[in-house]
């Protein structure tokens, strides 16, 4: 189908009319637009958190964590062998048993029999000693008679010899009879005298046997006492290893017994911090041959139960250092717990606590947030409204706080300066800052 010329001209006219209208609107809007105002370039000023540096004498607290434990846990062992014939009904793990309460009994029957045997042996020895004393008295009397008879026989022999040799009176047979009488009497006297000499030896032997038997009797009596085992103090049964009618041997551990009335904590602390800041009396290292740490000051410490810190603070006393762990280089500081009427309740073994041990005050120092120290161990301050960097000497780190020393030289942090307490992003010395409200 062909398009007529009039219709074609009409279409072109519409197109030009639309274009013209759009151009006119553009000219109208352009003429009414205001030119953008040109602002002057201004440097952005950052707001920061700050604190005024105030020098003071600050106390360093050595902090650590430990579990409450009894000061004394003993192993009660059998000192005699035998069969258990009685067990205290309270002898169960966790039960409290009063002091001197009978814990258990061991069958003493064999010891009673041994005691009777020894006592009878002692009676026999005593009887033999008495008989020996009586025999000694009789032997002395016989010895005296024999000695007198010996003197008479000696005189008679000499008389017979003199008569026979000088006066030619009597026979040789009479001389020999007199000599035989003398020799017989002499042998009897020597035999009695030797018996008297043996009596002191026999007496000493009997006395020694009696002493041995008495010692054995004393041991049996002591073992009889040991058959009854009592609680050495009011304490808690940690563990019981025996049952009724069980046979036990000497030195066999029967019970683990804890004294909960006296409790302590052994707080592991960094060995270097202990050497530098622990409050010692005199020398830090003892001058004895062991080369261990010196004596500690008995300072008070604060104890916090981590199960519920809202319960308050318990008090303790620094006692001594008990061990050195070579693996992590820590030293155990022993804290004695002191019960007080002001305590919410008593700390019991097993409670996990934190401890703060005070050291000596360090003069001319200040605590600052750890975030205030940059990667080069320096800090930033605001000085006349601009950023400045200062040197610091770190004394001690504790949680998120750092104790630093203050100096008067221009390059170091000093008293009264305005310290920036937050970490800065891309800081530049000389940049303008303002204090955050």
Secondary structure, 3 states (H helix, E strand, C coil): CCCCHHHHHHHHHHHHHHHHHHHHHHHHHHHHCCCCCCCCCCCCCEEECEEECCCEEEEEEEEEEEECEEEEEEEEECCCCEEEEEECCCCCCCCEECCCCEEEEECCHHHHHHHHHHHHHHHHHHHHHHHHHHHHHHHHHHHHHHHHHHHHHHHHHHHHHHHHHHHCCCCHHHHHHHHHHHHHHHHHHHHHHHHHHHHHHHHHHHHHHHHHHHHHHHHHHHHHHHCEEECCCCEEEEEECCCCCCEECCCCEEEEEEEEEEEEEEEEEEHHHHHHHCCECCCCECCCCCCCECCECCCEEEEEECCCHHHCCEEEEEEEEEEEECCCCEEEEEEEECCCCCCCCCCCCCCEEEEEEEEEEEEEEEEEEHHHECCCCEEEEEECCEEEEEECEEEEEECCEEEEECCCCCCECCCCCEEECCCCCCCCCCCEEEECC
